[in-house]
Amino acid sequence: MRNFNTRFRLRDTDKQIRLVYTWFLLLMLVGFVFTFVWAHDMTELTPKGIAQHYRGSDANFGEPMTFGHLAETAHFHLFTMPVVFMILVHVLYLTMASPTIKIVTTWASFLGVTLDLISPFLITYVSPLFVITMLTGDFLMLISFLVMFAIPMYEMWVLNHPFMMRGDPK
């Protein structure tokens, strides 16, 4: 596997560059925490709560989400989520993590984004059972984010040698 730039590594950068990447990663962490809090407030993060959020509920006189509302939300997320994860993947690829970790994390994150983007439509128009699709996508994004957060932070601020690399460092 050939990366876009194998000479630039986070561990080798000066403190100012590491601070910029660290600040970005910390802001993304805050964003994920707020997303979790918001989602919990809206749906209690239960399958029933998520289904009711999209399909409406007799118990709370909620109406199902309209196609226009779903499309508006999807439109915004289609432009932002892939960009955020592309940047996070980029940061991961600047580490000395193994190619396997990089590839698995990349595919898991974008599969998670894809599942998360299609789930509201599937829940609303097909079946509430597609809540499992949304939760799977959210889980994949969360695990991927934690990997893309932890490895660069660990490599930039804790390790003094290449991370997870076989053989002699160059």
Backbone as JSON Lines, residues from 0, in Angstrom:
{"i":0,"aa":"M","n":[0.85,-1.18,0.0],"ca":[0.0,0.0,0.0],"c":[0.9,1.23,0.0]}
{"i":1,"aa":"R","n":[0.65,2.11,-0.92],"ca":[1.43,3.35,-1.01],"c":[0.55,4.5,-0.56]}
{"i":2,"aa":"N","n":[1.01,5.21,0.46],"ca":[0.27,6.35,0.97],"c":[0.56,7.58,0.13]}
{"i":3,"aa":"F","n":[-0.26,8.61,0.3],"ca":[-0.09,9.84,-0.46],"c":[1.21,10.55,-0.11]}
{"i":4,"aa":"N","n":[1.73,10.36,1.08],"ca":[3.0,10.96,1.46],"c":[3.59,10.15,2.6]}
{"i":5,"aa":"T","n":[4.62,9.37,2.31],"ca":[5.19,8.52,3.34],"c":[6.32,9.22,4.1]}
{"i":6,"aa":"R","n":[6.7,10.39,3.69],"ca":[7.79,11.09,4.38],"c":[7.3,11.95,5.55]}
{"i":7,"aa":"F","n":[6.09,12.45,5.46],"ca":[5.56,13.3,6.53],"c":[4.84,12.44,7.54]}
{"i":8,"aa":"R","n":[5.29,12.44,8.77],"ca":[4.67,11.68,9.84],"c":[4.39,12.6,11.02]}
{"i":9,"aa":"L","n":[3.26,12.39,11.65],"ca":[2.89,13.23,12.8],"c":[3.95,13.22,13.89]}
{"i":10,"aa":"R","n":[4.52,12.06,14.14],"ca":[5.48,11.95,15.24],"c":[6.73,12.78,14.99]}
{"i":11,"aa":"D","n":[7.01,13.1,13.73],"ca":[8.23,13.84,13.38],"c":[8.0,15.34,13.28]}
{"i":12,"aa":"T","n":[6.79,15.81,13.43],"ca":[6.5,17.22,13.23],"c":[6.89,18.03,14.46]}
{"i":13,"aa":"D","n":[7.01,19.33,14.24],"ca":[7.32,20.18,15.39],"c":[6.08,20.36,16.26]}
{"i":14,"aa":"K","n":[6.28,20.95,17.41],"ca":[5.21,21.07,18.4],"c":[4.03,21.87,17.86]}
{"i":15,"aa":"Q","n":[4.26,22.91,17.08],"ca":[3.16,23.74,16.57],"c":[2.24,22.95,15.65]}
{"i":16,"aa":"I","n":[2.81,22.14,14.78],"ca":[1.99,21.32,13.87],"c":[1.2,20.29,14.69]}
{"i":17,"aa":"R","n":[1.85,19.67,15.66],"ca":[1.15,18.71,16.51],"c":[0.02,19.37,17.28]}
{"i":18,"aa":"L","n":[0.22,20.61,17.71],"ca":[-0.84,21.34,18.41],"c":[-2.04,21.59,17.49]}
{"i":19,"aa":"V","n":[-1.79,21.92,16.24],"ca":[-2.89,22.14,15.28],"c":[-3.68,20.85,15.1]}
{"i":20,"aa":"Y","n":[-2.99,19.73,14.85],"ca":[-3.68,18.46,14.69],"c":[-4.4,18.06,15.99]}
{"i":21,"aa":"T","n":[-3.78,18.31,17.11],"ca":[-4.4,18.0,18.4],"c":[-5.66,18.82,18.6]}
{"i":22,"aa":"W","n":[-5.6,20.11,18.3],"ca":[-6.77,20.97,18.47],"c":[-7.91,20.48,17.57]}
{"i":23,"aa":"F","n":[-7.58,20.13,16.33],"ca":[-8.6,19.6,15.42],"c":[-9.23,18.34,16.0]}
{"i":24,"aa":"L","n":[-8.4,17.4,16.45],"ca":[-8.93,16.15,17.01],"c":[-9.77,16.39,18.25]}
{"i":25,"aa":"L","n":[-9.35,17.33,19.09],"ca":[-10.14,17.64,20.29],"c":[-11.48,18.27,19.94]}
{"i":26,"aa":"L","n":[-11.49,19.15,18.93],"ca":[-12.76,19.73,18.48],"c":[-13.68,18.66,17.9]}
{"i":27,"aa":"M","n":[-13.11,17.71,17.18],"ca":[-13.92,16.6,16.65],"c":[-14.47,15.76,17.8]}
{"i":28,"aa":"L","n":[-13.67,15.55,18.84],"ca":[-14.14,14.82,20.02],"c":[-15.32,15.54,20.67]}
{"i":29,"aa":"V","n":[-15.22,16.85,20.82],"ca":[-16.31,17.64,21.38],"c":[-17.55,17.51,20.48]}
{"i":30,"aa":"G","n":[-17.35,17.55,19.17],"ca":[-18.45,17.38,18.23],"c":[-19.14,16.03,18.4]}
{"i":31,"aa":"F","n":[-18.36,14.96,18.56],"ca":[-18.94,13.64,18.76],"c":[-19.7,13.57,20.08]}
{"i":32,"aa":"V","n":[-19.15,14.18,21.13],"ca":[-19.84,14.17,22.42],"c":[-21.17,14.91,22.32]}
{"i":33,"aa":"F","n":[-21.17,16.08,21.68],"ca":[-22.42,16.83,21.53],"c":[-23.42,16.07,20.67]}
{"i":34,"aa":"T","n":[-22.96,15.38,19.65],"ca":[-23.85,14.57,18.82],"c":[-24.49,13.47,19.67]}
{"i":35,"aa":"F","n":[-23.69,12.83,20.51],"ca":[-24.2,11.78,21.39],"c":[-25.24,12.35,22.35]}
{"i":36,"aa":"V","n":[-24.95,13.49,22.96],"ca":[-25.88,14.11,23.91],"c":[-27.17,14.5,23.19]}
{"i":37,"aa":"W","n":[-27.05,15.1,22.01],"ca":[-28.24,15.5,21.24],"c":[-29.07,14.27,20.87]}
{"i":38,"aa":"A","n":[-28.4,13.23,20.37],"ca":[-29.13,12.02,19.97],"c":[-29.82,11.38,21.17]}
{"i":39,"aa":"H","n":[-29.16,11.38,22.31],"ca":[-29.78,10.82,23.51],"c":[-31.0,11.64,23.92]}
{"i":40,"aa":"D","n":[-30.88,12.96,23.83],"ca":[-32.0,13.84,24.18],"c":[-33.19,13.62,23.25]}
{"i":41,"aa":"M","n":[-32.91,13.41,21.96],"ca":[-33.99,13.26,20.98],"c":[-34.62,11.87,21.0]}
{"i":42,"aa":"T","n":[-33.82,10.85,21.24],"ca":[-34.3,9.48,21.04],"c":[-34.05,8.54,22.22]}
{"i":43,"aa":"E","n":[-33.36,9.03,23.24],"ca":[-32.91,8.2,24.36],"c":[-32.0,7.08,23.9]}
{"i":44,"aa":"L","n":[-31.59,7.11,22.64],"ca":[-30.71,6.11,22.03],"c":[-31.24,4.69,22.19]}
{"i":45,"aa":"T","n":[-32.55,4.57,22.14],"ca":[-33.17,3.25,22.16],"c":[-33.77,2.99,20.78]}
{"i":46,"aa":"P","n":[-33.86,1.73,20.38],"ca":[-34.49,1.45,19.09],"c":[-35.9,2.03,18.99]}
{"i":47,"aa":"K","n":[-36.68,1.91,20.06],"ca":[-38.04,2.45,20.05],"c":[-38.01,3.97,19.9]}
{"i":48,"aa":"G","n":[-37.15,4.64,20.64],"ca":[-37.05,6.1,20.56],"c":[-36.6,6.58,19.2]}
{"i":49,"aa":"I","n":[-35.67,5.87,18.6],"ca":[-35.19,6.24,17.26],"c":[-36.31,6.06,16.24]}
{"i":50,"aa":"A","n":[-36.99,4.92,16.3],"ca":[-38.09,4.67,15.36],"c":[-39.17,5.73,15.51]}
{"i":51,"aa":"Q","n":[-39.53,6.09,16.74],"ca":[-40.55,7.11,16.96],"c":[-40.09,8.48,16.47]}
{"i":52,"aa":"H","n":[-38.8,8.76,16.58],"ca":[-38.27,10.03,16.1],"c":[-38.51,10.2,14.6]}
{"i":53,"aa":"Y","n":[-38.34,9.12,13.85],"ca":[-38.49,9.2,12.39],"c":[-39.91,8.87,11.91]}
{"i":54,"aa":"R","n":[-40.56,7.92,12.56],"ca":[-41.87,7.46,12.08],"c":[-43.04,8.14,12.78]}
{"i":55,"aa":"G","n":[-42.78,8.88,13.84],"ca":[-43.85,9.46,14.63],"c":[-44.35,8.46,15.64]}
{"i":56,"aa":"S","n":[-45.24,8.91,16.52],"ca":[-45.73,8.03,17.57],"c":[-47.11,8.49,18.01]}
{"i":57,"aa":"D","n":[-48.0,7.53,18.23],"ca":[-49.33,7.85,18.76],"c":[-49.22,8.38,20.19]}
{"i":58,"aa":"A","n":[-48.25,7.86,20.93],"ca":[-48.1,8.25,22.34],"c":[-47.78,9.73,22.49]}
{"i":59,"aa":"N","n":[-47.0,10.29,21.58],"ca":[-46.63,11.71,21.71],"c":[-47.21,12.57,20.57]}
{"i":60,"aa":"F","n":[-48.16,12.04,19.86],"ca":[-48.82,12.73,18.74],"c":[-47.82,13.23,17.69]}
{"i":61,"aa":"G","n":[-46.7,12.55,17.61],"ca":[-45.67,12.94,16.66],"c":[-46.02,12.5,15.25]}
{"i":62,"aa":"E","n":[-45.71,13.35,14.32],"ca":[-45.89,13.02,12.9],"c":[-44.61,12.41,12.36]}
{"i":63,"aa":"P","n":[-44.73,11.52,11.39],"ca":[-43.51,11.0,10.76],"c":[-42.76,12.15,10.08]}
{"i":64,"aa":"M","n":[-41.47,11.98,9.99],"ca":[-40.68,13.0,9.29],"c":[-41.07,13.02,7.83]}
{"i":65,"aa":"T","n":[-41.19,14.21,7.3],"ca":[-41.53,14.34,5.89],"c":[-40.31,14.07,5.03]}
{"i":66,"aa":"F","n":[-40.56,13.76,3.76],"ca":[-39.45,13.55,2.84],"c":[-38.59,14.81,2.75]}
{"i":67,"aa":"G","n":[-39.22,15.96,2.75],"ca":[-38.48,17.22,2.67],"c":[-37.53,17.4,3.85]}
{"i":68,"aa":"H","n":[-37.99,17.07,5.04],"ca":[-37.13,17.19,6.22],"c":[-35.99,16.19,6.17]}
{"i":69,"aa":"L","n":[-36.3,14.96,5.78],"ca":[-35.24,13.94,5.65],"c":[-34.23,14.36,4.58]}
{"i":70,"aa":"A","n":[-34.73,14.88,3.46],"ca":[-33.83,15.3,2.37],"c":[-32.96,16.47,2.8]}
{"i":71,"aa":"E","n":[-33.53,17.41,3.54],"ca":[-32.76,18.57,4.01],"c":[-31.62,18.12,4.93]}
{"i":72,"aa":"T","n":[-31.94,17.23,5.85],"ca":[-30.93,16.72,6.77],"c":[-29.88,15.91,6.01]}
{"i":73,"aa":"A","n":[-30.33,15.05,5.11],"ca":[-29.39,14.23,4.33],"c":[-28.49,15.11,3.47]}
{"i":74,"aa":"H","n":[-29.05,16.15,2.88],"ca":[-28.27,17.05,2.03],"c":[-27.09,17.64,2.8]}
{"i":75,"aa":"F","n":[-27.36,18.15,3.99],"ca":[-26.31,18.73,4.81],"c":[-25.28,17.67,5.21]}
{"i":76,"aa":"H","n":[-25.77,16.53,5.68],"ca":[-24.87,15.48,6.14],"c":[-24.06,14.85,5.01]}
{"i":77,"aa":"L","n":[-24.64,14.79,3.81],"ca":[-23.9,14.24,2.67],"c":[-22.66,15.07,2.33]}
{"i":78,"aa":"F","n":[-22.71,16.35,2.61],"ca":[-21.56,17.2,2.33],"c":[-20.58,17.27,3.49]}
{"i":79,"aa":"T","n":[-21.05,17.11,4.71],"ca":[-20.17,17.31,5.86],"c":[-19.53,16.02,6.38]}
{"i":80,"aa":"M","n":[-20.33,14.98,6.56],"ca":[-19.8,13.77,7.19],"c":[-18.65,13.14,6.39]}
{"i":81,"aa":"P","n":[-18.77,12.98,5.08],"ca":[-17.64,12.41,4.35],"c":[-16.37,13.27,4.44]}
{"i":82,"aa":"V","n":[-16.53,14.58,4.47],"ca":[-15.36,15.46,4.56],"c":[-14.7,15.32,5.93]}
{"i":83,"aa":"V","n":[-15.49,15.31,6.98],"ca":[-14.94,15.15,8.33],"c":[-14.19,13.82,8.43]}
{"i":84,"aa":"F","n":[-14.8,12.75,7.95],"ca":[-14.13,11.45,8.05],"c":[-12.94,11.35,7.1]}
{"i":85,"aa":"M","n":[-12.98,12.02,5.97],"ca":[-11.82,12.02,5.09],"c":[-10.64,12.7,5.79]}
{"i":86,"aa":"I","n":[-10.89,13.8,6.49],"ca":[-9.82,14.49,7.2],"c":[-9.3,13.61,8.34]}
{"i":87,"aa":"L","n":[-10.2,12.96,9.07],"ca":[-9.77,12.07,10.14],"c":[-8.94,10.9,9.61]}
{"i":88,"aa":"V","n":[-9.38,10.34,8.49],"ca":[-8.62,9.26,7.86],"c":[-7.24,9.79,7.42]}
{"i":89,"aa":"H","n":[-7.21,10.97,6.87],"ca":[-5.94,11.59,6.47],"c":[-4.99,11.67,7.66]}
{"i":90,"aa":"V","n":[-5.49,12.11,8.8],"ca":[-4.65,12.21,10.0],"c":[-4.17,10.82,10.41]}
{"i":91,"aa":"L","n":[-5.05,9.82,10.37],"ca":[-4.63,8.46,10.7],"c":[-3.51,7.98,9.77]}
{"i":92,"aa":"Y","n":[-3.63,8.3,8.48],"ca":[-2.62,7.86,7.51],"c":[-1.28,8.56,7.69]}
{"i":93,"aa":"L","n":[-1.24,9.61,8.49],"ca":[0.02,10.28,8.8],"c":[0.72,9.63,9.99]}
{"i":94,"aa":"T","n":[0.13,8.59,10.53],"ca":[0.74,7.88,11.66],"c":[1.49,6.65,11.16]}
{"i":95,"aa":"M","n":[2.13,5.99,12.09],"ca":[2.86,4.77,11.77],"c":[2.01,3.52,12.03]}
{"i":96,"aa":"A","n":[0.71,3.69,12.16],"ca":[-0.19,2.55,12.36],"c":[-0.05,1.59,11.19]}
{"i":97,"aa":"S","n":[-0.35,0.35,11.45],"ca":[-0.21,-0.67,10.4],"c":[-1.19,-0.4,9.26]}
{"i":98,"aa":"P","n":[-0.81,-0.84,8.06],"ca":[-1.73,-0.68,6.92],"c":[-3.09,-1.34,7.16]}
{"i":99,"aa":"T","n":[-3.11,-2.45,7.86],"ca":[-4.38,-3.13,8.14],"c":[-5.29,-2.26,8.98]}
{"i":100,"aa":"I","n":[-4.74,-1.65,10.04],"ca":[-5.56,-0.76,10.88],"c":[-6.08,0.4,10.06]}
{"i":101,"aa":"K","n":[-5.24,0.96,9.21],"ca":[-5.65,2.1,8.39],"c":[-6.78,1.71,7.44]}
{"i":102,"aa":"I","n":[-6.63,0.6,6.77],"ca":[-7.62,0.17,5.78],"c":[-8.94,-0.19,6.47]}
{"i":103,"aa":"V","n":[-8.88,-0.99,7.52],"ca":[-10.1,-1.4,8.22],"c":[-10.82,-0.18,8.79]}
{"i":104,"aa":"T","n":[-10.07,0.73,9.4],"ca":[-10.68,1.94,9.97],"c":[-11.31,2.81,8.89]}
{"i":105,"aa":"T","n":[-10.62,2.96,7.77],"ca":[-11.15,3.76,6.66],"c":[-12.47,3.19,6.17]}
{"i":106,"aa":"W","n":[-12.5,1.9,5.86],"ca":[-13.71,1.29,5.33],"c":[-14.83,1.26,6.37]}
{"i":107,"aa":"A","n":[-14.48,1.01,7.63],"ca":[-15.51,0.99,8.68],"c":[-16.13,2.37,8.84]}
{"i":108,"aa":"S","n":[-15.31,3.42,8.79],"ca":[-15.85,4.77,8.98],"c":[-16.79,5.15,7.84]}
{"i":109,"aa":"F","n":[-16.39,4.87,6.61],"ca":[-17.25,5.27,5.49],"c":[-18.46,4.35,5.34]}
{"i":110,"aa":"L","n":[-18.35,3.1,5.73],"ca":[-19.54,2.24,5.77],"c":[-20.49,2.77,6.83]}
{"i":111,"aa":"G","n":[-19.96,3.17,7.98],"ca":[-20.79,3.75,9.03],"c":[-21.51,5.0,8.58]}
{"i":112,"aa":"V","n":[-20.8,5.88,7.88],"ca":[-21.42,7.1,7.36],"c":[-22.54,6.75,6.39]}
{"i":113,"aa":"T","n":[-22.27,5.81,5.5],"ca":[-23.27,5.41,4.51],"c":[-24.52,4.85,5.18]}
{"i":114,"aa":"L","n":[-24.33,3.96,6.13],"ca":[-25.47,3.38,6.85],"c":[-26.25,4.45,7.6]}
{"i":115,"aa":"D","n":[-25.53,5.38,8.21],"ca":[-26.19,6.44,8.96],"c":[-26.99,7.36,8.04]}
{"i":116,"aa":"L","n":[-26.51,7.59,6.84],"ca":[-27.21,8.49,5.91],"c":[-28.46,7.86,5.29]}
{"i":117,"aa":"I","n":[-28.43,6.56,5.04],"ca":[-29.6,5.93,4.42],"c":[-30.64,5.47,5.44]}
{"i":118,"aa":"S","n":[-30.22,5.29,6.68],"ca":[-31.13,4.75,7.7],"c":[-32.39,5.55,7.93]}
{"i":119,"aa":"P","n":[-32.34,6.89,8.03],"ca":[-33.59,7.62,8.27],"c":[-34.66,7.35,7.21]}
{"i":120,"aa":"F","n":[-34.25,7.23,5.96],"ca":[-35.21,6.94,4.88],"c":[-35.77,5.52,5.04]}
{"i":121,"aa":"L","n":[-34.89,4.57,5.36],"ca":[-35.33,3.19,5.53],"c":[-36.25,3.04,6.74]}
{"i":122,"aa":"I","n":[-35.92,3.72,7.82],"ca":[-36.77,3.65,9.03],"c":[-38.13,4.26,8.74]}
{"i":123,"aa":"T","n":[-38.14,5.41,8.08],"ca":[-39.39,6.12,7.84],"c":[-40.28,5.43,6.83]}
{"i":124,"aa":"Y","n":[-39.69,4.93,5.73],"ca":[-40.52,4.45,4.62],"c":[-40.57,2.94,4.45]}
{"i":125,"aa":"V","n":[-39.67,2.21,5.1],"ca":[-39.66,0.76,4.92],"c":[-40.07,0.04,6.2]}
{"i":126,"aa":"S","n":[-39.27,0.19,7.26],"ca":[-39.57,-0.54,8.49],"c":[-38.78,0.04,9.66]}
{"i":127,"aa":"P","n":[-39.38,0.04,10.84],"ca":[-38.64,0.48,12.02],"c":[-37.47,-0.45,12.35]}
{"i":128,"aa":"L","n":[-37.46,-1.64,11.76],"ca":[-36.35,-2.57,11.99],"c":[-35.02,-2.01,11.49]}
{"i":129,"aa":"F","n":[-35.07,-1.03,10.59],"ca":[-33.84,-0.44,10.07],"c":[-33.16,0.47,11.1]}
{"i":130,"aa":"V","n":[-33.74,0.56,12.3],"ca":[-33.03,1.21,13.41],"c":[-31.71,0.48,13.64]}
{"i":131,"aa":"I","n":[-31.71,-0.82,13.45],"ca":[-30.48,-1.61,13.61],"c":[-29.43,-1.14,12.61]}
{"i":132,"aa":"T","n":[-29.84,-0.78,11.41],"ca":[-28.91,-0.25,10.41],"c":[-28.29,1.06,10.9]}
{"i":133,"aa":"M","n":[-29.13,1.93,11.46],"ca":[-28.62,3.2,11.98],"c":[-27.66,2.98,13.14]}
{"i":134,"aa":"L","n":[-28.05,2.14,14.07],"ca":[-27.19,1.87,15.23],"c":[-25.88,1.22,14.82]}
{"i":135,"aa":"T","n":[-25.92,0.36,13.81],"ca":[-24.7,-0.25,13.29],"c":[-23.79,0.81,12.68]}
{"i":136,"aa":"G","n":[-24.38,1.7,11.87],"ca":[-23.6,2.79,11.29],"c":[-23.01,3.69,12.34]}
{"i":137,"aa":"D","n":[-23.8,4.02,13.35],"ca":[-23.31,4.88,14.43],"c":[-22.18,4.2,15.2]}
{"i":138,"aa":"F","n":[-22.33,2.9,15.44],"ca":[-21.29,2.15,16.14],"c":[-19.99,2.14,15.33]}
{"i":139,"aa":"L","n":[-20.1,1.89,14.02],"ca":[-18.91,1.88,13.17],"c":[-18.23,3.25,13.15]}
{"i":140,"aa":"M","n":[-19.03,4.32,13.08],"ca":[-18.44,5.66,13.09],"c":[-17.77,5.95,14.44]}
{"i":141,"aa":"L","n":[-18.41,5.55,15.52],"ca":[-17.85,5.8,16.85],"c":[-16.53,5.06,17.05]}
{"i":142,"aa":"I","n":[-16.51,3.77,16.73],"ca":[-15.28,2.99,16.9],"c":[-14.18,3.53,15.99]}
{"i":143,"aa":"S","n":[-14.54,3.84,14.76],"ca":[-13.55,4.4,13.82],"c":[-13.02,5.72,14.34]}
{"i":144,"aa":"F","n":[-13.91,6.57,14.83],"ca":[-13.46,7.86,15.35],"c":[-12.49,7.65,16.52]}
{"i":145,"aa":"L","n":[-12.83,6.75,17.43],"ca":[-11.96,6.53,18.58],"c":[-10.57,6.06,18.14]}
{"i":146,"aa":"V","n":[-10.5,5.21,17.13],"ca":[-9.21,4.78,16.59],"c":[-8.47,5.96,15.96]}
{"i":147,"aa":"M","n":[-9.21,6.76,15.16],"ca":[-8.59,7.89,14.46],"c":[-8.24,9.03,15.42]}
{"i":148,"aa":"F","n":[-8.8,9.02,16.6],"ca":[-8.45,10.0,17.63],"c":[-7.27,9.49,18.46]}
{"i":149,"aa":"A","n":[-7.38,8.26,18.94],"ca":[-6.41,7.73,19.91],"c":[-5.03,7.51,19.31]}
{"i":150,"aa":"I","n":[-4.95,6.91,18.14],"ca":[-3.64,6.59,17.56],"c":[-2.83,7.86,17.28]}
{"i":151,"aa":"P","n":[-3.38,8.86,16.59],"ca":[-2.58,10.08,16.38],"c":[-2.2,10.78,17.68]}
{"i":152,"aa":"M","n":[-3.13,10.87,18.63],"ca":[-2.81,11.53,19.9],"c":[-1.71,10.78,20.63]}
{"i":153,"aa":"Y","n":[-1.81,9.48,20.66],"ca":[-0.8,8.65,21.33],"c":[0.55,8.81,20.65]}
{"i":154,"aa":"E","n":[0.53,8.76,19.34],"ca":[1.79,8.86,18.6],"c":[2.41,10.25,18.72]}
{"i":155,"aa":"M","n":[1.6,11.29,18.7],"ca":[2.14,12.65,18.77],"c":[2.66,13.01,20.15]}
{"i":156,"aa":"W","n":[2.0,12.54,21.2],"ca":[2.3,13.05,22.53],"c":[2.86,12.04,23.51]}
{"i":157,"aa":"V","n":[2.77,10.74,23.22],"ca":[3.23,9.74,24.18],"c":[4.48,9.01,23.68]}
{"i":158,"aa":"L","n":[4.42,8.49,22.49],"ca":[5.52,7.68,21.97],"c":[6.67,8.54,21.46]}
{"i":159,"aa":"N","n":[7.85,8.02,21.65],"ca":[9.04,8.66,21.09],"c":[9.61,7.85,19.94]}
{"i":160,"aa":"H","n":[8.91,6.84,19.53],"ca":[9.36,6.0,18.42],"c":[8.16,5.64,17.55]}
{"i":161,"aa":"P","n":[8.39,5.16,16.33],"ca":[7.27,4.83,15.44],"c":[6.29,3.86,16.09]}
{"i":162,"aa":"F","n":[5.04,4.06,15.8],"ca":[3.95,3.31,16.39],"c":[3.58,2.13,15.51]}
{"i":163,"aa":"M","n":[3.56,0.95,16.11],"ca":[3.06,-0.25,15.45],"c":[3.74,-0.52,14.12]}
{"i":164,"aa":"M","n":[5.01,-0.3,14.05],"ca":[5.74,-0.52,12.79],"c":[6.72,-1.66,12.98]}
{"i":165,"aa":"R","n":[6.78,-2.52,12.02],"ca":[7.72,-3.62,12.07],"c":[9.05,-3.16,11.49]}
{"i":166,"aa":"G","n":[10.11,-3.71,12.01],"ca":[11.43,-3.4,11.46],"c":[12.0,-2.13,12.03]}
{"i":167,"aa":"D","n":[13.1,-1.7,11.48],"ca":[13.78,-0.5,11.94],"c":[13.12,0.75,11.41]}
{"i":168,"aa":"P","n":[12.92,1.76,12.29],"ca":[12.36,3.03,11.82],"c":[13.35,3.76,10.94]}
{"i":169,"aa":"K","n":[12.83,4.47,9.96],"ca":[13.7,5.23,9.07],"c":[13.64,6.69,9.41]}
